[in-house]
Amino acid sequence: MSVPEQPASSPTSTSPPSPTASPSDAPPPEHGLSEATRLLCAGVYFDGQFRRRVIQELVEHEERPIAPSLGYDALPVLAHALRARHREAMTGLVLLAVWVVFIVLDLSGVGSQTLLPVPWCLAYGAVCFMSWFARGTRSSLFTLGRSVIKEATRGRLKAVLPVLPFLVAVVYWAAVLLSLFRGADAWLAVVFPILLVPPVWAYRNHVASVMRRQLSRDAFAEKGRVGLPATAQFRRIGTAIAREQHARLVIYDPFRPFVGAGEPYKPWSVAMELKHPSWSAPTEAAEADAPPRPAPVSFTKSAPASGGGASLTGREVVDLIKPRLAALRTSAAATSRDRLRFLQVEELVYLPVGLPRDQVDYAPEVIQEHLDRAVGEGAEARRHFLRVRVGAWDEQVAICLLVRIHTQGGMLVLEVAPHVLTPVRPEFKSVDVLAAHDGDGPLRDAVRGVLTSPSAGFAAGISLGHTALSLFRTWLTMPQHALPDAPAASVRELGSVKEISLFQEMDISRYVKTLQDRIANGVQEALRSKGYETNVFDQYIINVGEGGVFIGDMSGGAVASGERASAKHLDTSTETGGGRT
């Protein structure tokens, strides 16, 4: 079956500003100028592994559509990642040339008399390796004089590891001074480490300049966009990313359907039979005395009731939910500075991977046709979702509710899957530290270059190897012609932490409960407008709202949920959706 996809771009719902709103209450910036975008752009300079994962996902796997970019723009992140990789690779080539000369002269015996049992090149190589290993194997050529990523160490190793590079360096320089004091020809052991400093110094100055002139808050707001390299490959990739990342059609893999939305946060669903009050089962005594009745009318075509008796469709439920969410956004804009005033509501269609990436049709009319057909159909492959999103804490925390409603076979099925995008890594905020200082003076920069050159030199070599491998792998596999695939990772999720603060957790809970309440009200109104019973649905919503558990079909036993919960069997029964508890 043909699997067309989504339009080039989809408008994002933003709240109308309040008539009395001040300039600070203006709608949030475009995705390309968001705080999350800025920090992710800076992160590719600080974390080499993050940069490699971004390039791997967006370039080496060109056959995969990009995951939805919620609250950020992946294009400038990829552009900065490619620029950082290119500049770091050039620095690595210069350092490699210096190393080659050093090794050749050292092994030939020119100016390399040593008292150590190993050549000077191996001894200084040990200094560089220990310095790089202690700083963190995920660190890049640019560092801030501390570990960019703290490695997981335990016990005594955690206390000893920071000291090892210093001890190895002391042994090396003590051996050099002792050799010179004894009159040995060891000038190479002094000159070589000095020659490694200028390339590292130049790279550090370049990165600091990028942070000040392109990624500071003011500069990024004015000229945040940077372009991809002007080659056919990157023009093709850039066009595809711009078409897909904010589209209303999403390609998914069944084993990873919601890539880009964040971590699941208490998902829930309800399936209930659509019944009118007139269909209630009579008591046994009444049924025995009653005359035979004709066969009941199928409940998919409901009998006349106060609501008009028409059957309920998924589109009607969605259309009743959306105004309630819009009213929540409007009231928040008029009465507070709550992030709900920037609530985004849009309809999406999820399609399974099938067609090659360049054959997917993102024309607006094609997407609208998918949306019209998918809403309420309850299909297994093509799925309609209502996405409700709130970006809080400057897009550091984003709450996304994916809501699916369909009414098939006389049943109402409501699925709500909240997801949370956690904050961007705090070390990426070092961009503001660098942007706040217009240079620290040549002397301080020189000292930092000397101190960081051992670890930076080794990191440059590692980065050069990764770059060569990435380019060779991309050339060899030709990913644009690979089998179609769905997104496997999101740039935003790759650059996020797992932990959130207590305040952020409180806000997430508040937003999710508020949005779920409006969604439930819309479903209740849809049921009542068609004359259906709502008792079962009301009880279910109460249980969900209070953190309880709803059991759709159960016979006997007892249920307990939550920390230190307990339960006992009661000799009573309460009617629920399709069964008794």
Summary of the structure (lengths in Angstrom):
residues: 581
radius of gyration: 30.9
end to end distance: 42.7
largest distance: 120.6
contacts: 1832
relative contact order: 0.17
helix: 50%
strand: 11%
